Amino acid sequence: MTAWLDGLPPHDDVDWRTDPAVLDAHRFDRSGWTPEVRPAVVASVRGVAGVQHVLRLAHRTATPVVARGAGTGLAGAATAADGGIVLDLTRLNRVVDVIEQDELAIVEPGVLTADLDREAQRHGLRYAPDPASVEISTIGGNIATNAGGLRCAKYGVTRDAVLGLDVVLADGRLIHTGRRAIKGVTGYDLTSLFVGSEGTLGVIVGATLRLRPIPAATATICAYLPDAASAFAAVRAVRAAGVVPAVAEFIDAATLERIDEHLGTSLRARGAAFLLMQTDGAAAEVEAERAARELRGYATDLEISNDPVEGARMTAVRRAALPALERVGRVLIEDISVPRSRLPAAVEAVRAAAAATGTSIHTFAHAADGNLHPIIVLAEGQEPFDPAVQEAADSIFRAALDLGGTVSGEHGVGVLKRRWMHAELGEDVDAIQRQIKSVFDPKGILNPGKAI
């Protein structure tokens, strides 16, 4: 296992770690899937030169490398490769600079998403992408999966905030893509190619990110509705009234019950579906009142607040959804997107999959952009690849494609969705993607068996 490691001189920016507890801790991510295999070593790096050192070694010895941040990924993309290197990037955690006049930040990949947002706020700015895991996920992982989040309805996903990247390629070369300017079309858009590539094309070691001014005001609405169809009809009515919410989140009845158990609340008693909506900017209060007028035609209960503290309390309900389910049992987290008009049909397809397979499935969603998260809560002793679990997941993915959608809206393909990715893309596109992979990683050492 260590023949290629023992003969190497040490490097100031690399700690090679082989104790079993460390190896086991770096085998899996948050997806619910744990590989049987174990890496040979964890390389904890403190600088870009350390990343280059590790990749030169891996390239020379054809050793697999899995780049890893906080391990919060939800598709198995950061799970270990057998006998390979886990490249731990969490020590690359500096916000290098915030340039107020250009509204951008220069960061390392190990920076926590919430920490970047807090640093930006010190300069009157904010980082708009807002995944539910904002307090524990890293910027590098967000970029690798093109993470979405609660505010993506108005501000877009991670790709929309990435202006440029520093990337170490499989052979150890360091390249820079993109620019600090907002506009630019020189050459192919390699920056966008790396975003969402799940560590299969290169290792992101730095990013230039777009920031935005802190909104002048934010208003928050919680609406409780009798069913999912009413919730999605209400969102359509709000948009038809000319309001583009910054946040529009849906939670189903089963998930509300788990949140009540987790937080000690009684949300489920107020309705069988929950909508969290936010408007922001100078017209936030006016837009919130307009949205509330539409929502009252569907809701069994509704509350609205312009107070930031109260808004944070309301938002915490949505952020508690996944932790609440994880308390119940091991979870398998799915991530599909459909056209907004097909959201009710998608929720019904998830319900039918649960009924047909006897599995426990809870659903929450980014209601304004059609992205659903059906969460399969595994029974005691169940594994992600048990037949009933796989039948349920397959039914969900098939429904997403039948409804004109995709098998992944923001979590990525990882290991869990490769078969369905092929079904979605088709043979010709799949072949082109493999050709692109071979240009950047001719020996196939970067995150093998993932994404494509």
C-alpha positions as CSV (number, residue, x, y, z in Angstrom):
1,M,0.0,0.0,0.0
2,T,2.7,2.5,1.0
3,A,5.5,1.6,-1.4
4,W,5.0,4.6,-3.5
5,L,4.6,6.8,-0.4
6,D,7.6,5.6,1.7
7,G,10.1,6.6,-1.0
8,L,9.0,10.2,-1.3
9,P,10.6,13.2,0.5
10,P,8.3,15.0,2.8
11,H,6.6,18.2,1.7
12,D,6.0,21.2,4.0
13,D,2.4,21.6,2.8
14,V,1.4,17.9,3.1
15,D,0.6,15.7,6.0
16,W,0.3,12.1,5.0
17,R,-2.2,10.3,7.4
18,T,-2.6,6.5,7.4
19,D,-4.1,5.7,10.8
20,P,-7.3,3.6,10.4
21,A,-9.6,6.0,12.2
22,V,-8.7,8.8,9.8
23,L,-9.0,6.6,6.8
24,D,-12.5,5.4,7.9
25,A,-13.6,9.0,8.6
26,H,-12.7,10.0,5.0
27,R,-14.4,7.0,3.3
28,F,-17.9,8.5,2.9
29,D,-20.0,11.6,2.5
30,R,-23.5,12.6,3.6
31,S,-25.3,10.7,0.9
32,G,-26.2,7.7,3.0
33,W,-23.9,5.5,0.9
34,T,-20.8,4.0,2.4
35,P,-18.3,2.2,0.1
36,E,-16.8,-1.1,1.1
37,V,-13.3,0.1,0.1
38,R,-10.8,2.1,2.1
39,P,-8.3,4.7,0.8
40,A,-4.6,4.1,1.3
41,V,-3.8,7.5,2.7
42,V,-5.3,10.9,3.5
43,A,-3.3,13.8,2.3
44,S,-4.1,16.9,4.3
45,V,-2.7,19.9,2.4
46,R,-1.9,23.4,3.6
47,G,-1.2,25.1,0.3
48,V,-1.5,24.9,-3.4
49,A,2.1,23.6,-3.7
50,G,1.0,20.7,-1.5
51,V,-1.9,19.9,-3.9
52,Q,0.5,19.9,-6.8
53,H,2.9,17.7,-5.0
54,V,0.2,15.1,-4.3
55,L,-1.2,15.1,-7.9
56,R,2.3,14.8,-9.4
57,L,2.8,11.7,-7.3
58,A,-0.6,10.3,-8.2
59,H,-0.1,11.0,-11.9
60,R,3.3,9.3,-11.9
61,T,2.0,6.2,-10.1
62,A,-1.5,6.2,-11.6
63,T,-3.0,6.4,-8.1
64,P,-6.7,7.4,-7.7
65,V,-7.3,10.8,-6.0
66,V,-10.6,12.0,-4.5
67,A,-10.6,15.6,-3.6
68,R,-12.6,16.3,-0.4
69,G,-13.8,19.2,1.6
70,A,-16.2,18.9,4.5
71,G,-17.8,15.7,3.2
72,T,-21.3,17.1,3.1
73,G,-22.0,16.0,-0.5
74,L,-25.2,14.1,-1.1
75,A,-24.5,11.9,-4.2
76,G,-21.5,9.8,-3.1
77,A,-19.1,12.0,-5.2
78,A,-16.6,12.4,-2.3
79,T,-16.5,8.8,-1.2
80,A,-13.1,7.1,-1.2
81,A,-11.4,5.1,-4.0
82,D,-9.9,1.7,-3.1
83,G,-6.2,2.1,-2.3
84,G,-6.3,5.7,-3.4
85,I,-5.5,9.1,-1.9
86,V,-8.1,11.3,-0.3
87,L,-7.0,14.9,-0.8
88,D,-8.2,16.8,2.2
89,L,-8.6,20.5,1.3
90,T,-10.2,21.7,4.5
91,R,-7.0,23.6,5.6
92,L,-7.2,25.8,2.5
93,N,-9.8,27.9,4.3
94,R,-8.8,31.6,3.8
95,V,-11.0,34.3,2.5
96,V,-8.0,35.9,0.7
97,D,-9.7,39.2,-0.2
98,V,-13.0,41.0,-0.5
99,I,-12.9,43.8,-3.1
100,E,-15.8,46.0,-2.2
101,Q,-15.8,48.2,-5.3
102,D,-15.8,45.2,-7.6
103,E,-18.2,43.2,-5.4
104,L,-16.1,40.1,-5.5
105,A,-14.2,37.8,-3.2
106,I,-11.1,35.7,-3.7
107,V,-11.3,32.5,-1.6
108,E,-9.7,29.1,-1.0
109,P,-11.8,26.0,-1.4
110,G,-12.1,25.0,2.3
111,V,-13.9,28.2,3.3
112,L,-17.3,27.4,4.8
113,T,-20.1,28.9,2.8
114,A,-21.6,30.8,5.8
115,D,-18.2,32.1,6.8
116,L,-17.8,33.7,3.3
117,D,-21.2,35.2,3.6
118,R,-20.4,36.6,7.1
119,E,-17.1,38.1,5.8
120,A,-18.9,39.6,2.9
121,Q,-21.4,41.2,5.2
122,R,-18.6,43.1,7.0
123,H,-18.2,44.9,3.7
124,G,-21.9,45.5,3.0
125,L,-22.1,42.6,0.6
126,R,-23.3,39.0,0.7
127,Y,-22.6,35.7,-1.1
128,A,-26.0,34.9,-2.7
129,P,-25.8,31.1,-3.2
130,D,-27.4,29.7,0.0
131,P,-27.5,25.9,0.2
132,A,-29.3,24.4,3.2
133,S,-25.9,23.1,4.4
134,V,-24.5,26.7,4.4
135,E,-23.0,26.3,7.9
136,I,-21.1,23.1,7.2
137,S,-20.4,22.9,3.4
138,T,-17.3,24.4,1.8
139,I,-17.1,26.6,-1.2
140,G,-15.0,24.1,-3.1
141,G,-17.6,21.4,-2.6
142,N,-20.4,23.8,-3.6
143,I,-18.4,24.6,-6.8
144,A,-17.7,20.9,-7.5
145,T,-21.4,20.1,-7.4
146,N,-22.8,23.4,-8.7
147,A,-24.8,23.6,-5.4
148,G,-28.1,25.5,-5.4
149,G,-29.9,26.6,-2.3
150,L,-32.8,28.6,-0.9
151,R,-32.1,31.8,-2.7
152,C,-31.5,30.3,-6.2
153,A,-34.9,31.2,-7.4
154,K,-33.8,34.8,-7.7
155,Y,-30.0,34.7,-7.6
156,G,-29.2,31.5,-9.4
157,V,-27.0,28.6,-8.4
158,T,-23.3,28.5,-7.6
159,R,-22.2,28.7,-11.3
160,D,-23.8,32.1,-11.5
161,A,-21.5,33.4,-8.8
162,V,-18.2,31.9,-10.1
163,L,-16.1,34.3,-12.2
164,G,-12.8,32.5,-12.2
165,L,-11.0,29.5,-10.8
166,D,-7.5,28.3,-9.9
167,V,-7.3,24.6,-10.7
168,V,-4.6,22.0,-10.3
169,L,-4.8,19.5,-13.2
170,A,-4.2,15.7,-12.8
171,D,-0.5,16.1,-13.7
172,G,0.1,18.8,-11.2
173,R,-0.1,21.8,-13.5
174,L,-1.8,24.9,-12.0
175,I,-4.1,26.8,-14.4
176,H,-6.3,29.9,-14.0
177,T,-9.7,30.2,-15.8
178,G,-12.1,33.0,-16.1
179,R,-11.4,36.6,-14.9
180,R,-12.3,39.2,-12.3
181,A,-14.4,41.1,-14.7
182,I,-18.2,40.5,-14.8
183,K,-18.2,40.0,-18.6
184,G,-15.8,38.1,-20.8
185,V,-16.0,35.7,-23.7
186,T,-12.4,35.0,-24.6
187,G,-11.9,31.3,-25.4
188,Y,-14.0,28.4,-24.3
189,D,-15.8,28.7,-20.9
190,L,-13.6,26.4,-18.9
191,T,-14.7,27.9,-15.7
192,S,-18.3,26.7,-16.2
193,L,-16.9,23.3,-17.3
194,F,-15.1,22.8,-14.0
195,V,-18.2,24.0,-12.0
196,G,-20.3,20.8,-11.4
197,S,-17.6,18.4,-12.6
198,E,-17.3,16.7,-9.2
199,G,-13.6,16.7,-9.0
200,T,-13.2,14.6,-12.2
201,L,-11.4,17.2,-14.3
202,G,-9.1,19.0,-11.8
203,V,-8.8,20.1,-8.2
204,I,-10.2,23.6,-7.4
205,V,-7.7,25.5,-5.2
206,G,-9.0,29.0,-5.5
207,A,-12.1,30.9,-6.7
208,T,-13.1,34.4,-7.7
209,L,-16.7,34.8,-6.7
210,R,-19.3,37.4,-7.4
211,L,-20.8,39.1,-4.4
212,R,-24.0,41.2,-4.2
213,P,-25.1,44.2,-2.1
214,I,-27.0,43.3,1.1
215,P,-30.7,43.9,0.2
216,A,-32.2,47.0,1.7
217,A,-34.9,44.9,3.4
218,T,-36.1,41.3,3.6
219,A,-39.6,40.1,4.3
220,T,-40.5,36.5,5.2
221,I,-43.7,34.6,4.9
222,C,-44.7,31.2,6.3
223,A,-47.8,29.7,4.8
224,Y,-49.5,26.5,5.8
225,L,-51.7,24.8,3.2
226,P,-54.0,21.7,3.0
227,D,-51.9,19.8,0.4
228,A,-49.0,19.9,-2.0
229,A,-51.1,20.8,-5.0
230,S,-52.4,23.9,-3.1
231,A,-48.8,24.9,-2.2
232,F,-47.6,24.8,-5.8
233,A,-50.7,26.5,-7.1
234,A,-50.0,29.3,-4.6
235,V,-46.5,29.7,-5.8
236,R,-47.7,30.0,-9.4
237,A,-50.2,32.6,-8.3
238,V,-47.5,34.7,-6.6
239,R,-45.4,34.6,-9.7
240,A,-48.4,35.5,-11.9
241,A,-48.9,38.5,-9.7
242,G,-45.5,39.8,-10.7
243,V,-43.5,38.8,-7.6
244,V,-40.2,37.0,-8.0
245,P,-39.4,35.7,-4.6
246,A,-35.8,35.3,-3.5
247,V,-36.9,32.1,-1.6
248,A,-39.8,29.8,-2.1
249,E,-39.5,26.5,-0.2
250,F,-42.0,23.6,0.1
251,I,-42.1,21.0,2.9
252,D,-44.5,18.0,2.9
253,A,-46.6,16.8,5.8
254,A,-44.4,13.8,6.7
255,T,-41.3,16.0,6.9
256,L,-43.2,18.6,9.0
257,E,-43.9,15.9,11.6
258,R,-40.2,15.0,11.8
259,I,-39.3,18.7,12.2
260,D,-41.8,19.0,15.0
261,E,-40.2,16.1,16.8
262,H,-36.7,17.7,16.2
263,L,-37.6,21.3,17.2
264,G,-40.4,20.7,19.6
265,T,-42.8,22.7,17.4
266,S,-46.4,22.0,16.3
267,L,-46.2,23.0,12.6
268,R,-48.0,19.9,11.2
269,A,-51.1,20.9,13.2
270,R,-51.3,24.1,11.1
271,G,-51.4,22.4,7.7
272,A,-50.4,19.4,5.6
273,A,-47.9,21.5,3.5
274,F,-45.6,24.3,4.3
275,L,-44.3,27.2,2.2
276,L,-41.4,29.5,3.2
277,M,-41.2,32.6,1.0
278,Q,-39.0,35.6,1.1
279,T,-38.9,38.8,-0.9
280,D,-35.9,41.2,-0.7
281,G,-34.7,44.6,-1.9
282,A,-36.2,48.1,-1.6
283,A,-39.7,46.8,-2.5
284,A,-39.5,43.8,-0.2
285,E,-42.4,44.8,2.0
286,V,-44.7,45.7,-0.9
287,E,-43.9,42.5,-2.7
288,A,-44.4,40.4,0.4
289,E,-47.9,42.0,1.0
290,R,-48.7,41.3,-2.7
291,A,-47.5,37.7,-2.3
292,A,-49.5,37.3,0.9
293,R,-52.7,38.4,-0.8
294,E,-52.3,35.5,-3.3
295,L,-51.2,33.0,-0.6
296,R,-54.3,33.7,1.6
297,G,-56.5,32.3,-1.2
298,Y,-54.9,28.9,-0.6
299,A,-53.5,28.8,2.9
300,T,-55.0,27.5,6.1
301,D,-52.7,29.7,8.2
302,L,-50.1,32.4,7.3
303,E,-47.6,34.7,9.1
304,I,-45.5,37.5,7.7
305,S,-42.7,39.4,9.2
306,N,-40.2,42.2,8.2
307,D,-38.1,41.6,11.3
308,P,-34.7,39.9,10.5
309,V,-34.6,37.9,13.7
310,E,-38.1,36.6,13.1
311,G,-37.2,35.9,9.5
312,A,-34.3,33.8,10.6
313,R,-36.5,31.8,12.9
314,M,-38.9,31.1,10.1
315,T,-36.1,30.1,7.7
316,A,-34.7,27.7,10.4
317,V,-37.7,25.5,9.8
318,R,-36.6,24.7,6.3
319,R,-32.9,24.3,7.3
320,A,-34.0,21.8,9.9
321,A,-35.6,19.4,7.4
322,L,-32.7,17.2,6.6
323,P,-31.2,17.1,10.2
324,A,-34.7,16.2,11.4
325,L,-34.9,13.2,9.0
326,E,-31.3,12.1,9.9
327,R,-32.4,11.8,13.5
328,V,-35.0,9.2,12.4
329,G,-32.6,6.9,10.5
330,R,-30.1,6.6,7.7
331,V,-31.2,8.6,4.7
332,L,-30.8,8.3,1.0
333,I,-31.1,11.8,-0.5
334,E,-32.5,12.2,-4.0
335,D,-32.5,15.3,-6.1
336,I,-34.6,15.8,-9.2
337,S,-35.8,18.8,-11.1
338,V,-38.8,19.2,-13.3
339,P,-40.5,22.1,-15.1
340,R,-42.3,24.2,-12.5
341,S,-45.7,23.3,-14.0
342,R,-45.0,19.6,-13.4
343,L,-44.2,19.9,-9.6
344,P,-47.6,18.5,-8.5
345,A,-47.2,15.5,-10.8
346,A,-43.6,14.9,-9.5
347,V,-44.8,14.9,-5.9
348,E,-47.5,12.5,-6.8
349,A,-45.0,10.2,-8.5
350,V,-42.9,10.2,-5.3
351,R,-45.9,9.3,-3.2
352,A,-46.8,6.5,-5.6
353,A,-43.2,5.2,-5.5
354,A,-43.3,5.1,-1.7
355,A,-46.6,3.3,-1.7
356,A,-45.6,0.7,-4.3
357,T,-42.3,-0.2,-2.6
358,G,-43.2,0.2,1.1
359,T,-40.4,2.7,1.6
360,S,-40.6,5.8,3.7
361,I,-40.1,8.9,1.5
362,H,-40.2,12.5,2.7
363,T,-40.2,15.4,0.3
364,F,-39.1,19.1,0.4
365,A,-38.4,21.3,-2.6
366,H,-37.2,24.6,-4.0
367,A,-40.7,25.4,-5.2
368,A,-39.8,28.3,-7.4
369,D,-37.5,26.5,-9.7
370,G,-38.8,22.9,-9.8
371,N,-36.1,21.2,-7.7
372,L,-37.4,18.4,-5.4
373,H,-35.6,16.4,-2.7
374,P,-37.4,13.1,-2.1
375,I,-35.6,11.7,0.9
376,I,-35.7,7.9,1.4
377,V,-35.4,7.1,5.2
378,L,-34.0,3.6,5.4
379,A,-35.6,1.1,7.8
380,E,-33.4,-0.5,10.4
381,G,-31.0,-2.9,8.6
382,Q,-31.8,-1.5,5.1
383,E,-29.0,-0.5,2.8
384,P,-29.1,2.0,-0.1
385,F,-28.8,-0.9,-2.7
386,D,-31.6,-3.0,-1.2
387,P,-34.1,-3.9,-4.0
388,A,-37.1,-2.0,-2.6
389,V,-34.9,1.1,-2.1
390,Q,-33.5,0.9,-5.5
391,E,-37.0,0.3,-7.0
392,A,-38.2,3.5,-5.3
393,A,-35.2,5.5,-6.5
394,D,-35.6,4.2,-10.0
395,S,-39.3,5.2,-10.1
396,I,-38.4,8.7,-8.9
397,F,-35.7,9.1,-11.6
398,R,-37.9,7.7,-14.3
399,A,-40.7,10.1,-13.4
400,A,-38.3,13.1,-13.5
401,L,-37.3,12.2,-17.0
402,D,-40.8,11.4,-18.1
403,L,-41.9,14.9,-16.8
404,G,-39.2,16.6,-18.9
405,G,-36.8,17.0,-16.0
406,T,-33.4,15.8,-14.9
407,V,-32.1,13.3,-12.3
408,S,-30.0,15.9,-10.5
409,G,-30.8,19.6,-10.0
410,E,-28.0,20.5,-7.6
411,H,-26.4,17.6,-5.7
412,G,-24.6,16.0,-8.7
413,V,-24.3,12.5,-10.0
414,G,-21.6,11.0,-7.9
415,V,-21.8,7.3,-7.6
416,L,-25.5,7.0,-7.0
417,K,-26.9,8.3,-10.3
418,R,-24.5,7.3,-13.0
419,R,-26.8,4.7,-14.5
420,W,-29.6,7.3,-14.8
421,M,-27.3,10.0,-16.0
422,H,-26.5,7.8,-19.0
423,A,-30.2,7.4,-19.7
424,E,-30.8,11.1,-19.5
425,L,-27.9,12.2,-21.7
426,G,-27.8,9.5,-24.4
427,E,-25.0,7.6,-26.0
428,D,-23.5,10.4,-28.1
429,V,-23.4,13.0,-25.3
430,D,-22.0,10.4,-22.9
431,A,-19.2,9.6,-25.3
432,I,-18.3,13.3,-25.7
433,Q,-18.2,13.8,-21.9
434,R,-15.7,10.9,-21.7
435,Q,-13.6,12.4,-24.4
436,I,-13.5,15.7,-22.4
437,K,-12.5,13.8,-19.3
438,S,-9.6,12.1,-21.1
439,V,-8.2,15.5,-22.2
440,F,-7.9,16.8,-18.6
441,D,-7.2,13.4,-16.9
442,P,-5.6,11.0,-19.4
443,K,-4.8,8.4,-16.8
444,G,-8.2,8.5,-15.2
445,I,-7.0,9.1,-11.7
446,L,-9.3,12.0,-10.6
447,N,-12.4,10.7,-8.7
448,P,-12.7,7.5,-10.8
449,G,-16.1,5.9,-11.0
450,K,-17.9,9.1,-10.3
451,A,-20.1,11.5,-12.3
452,I,-19.6,10.0,-15.8
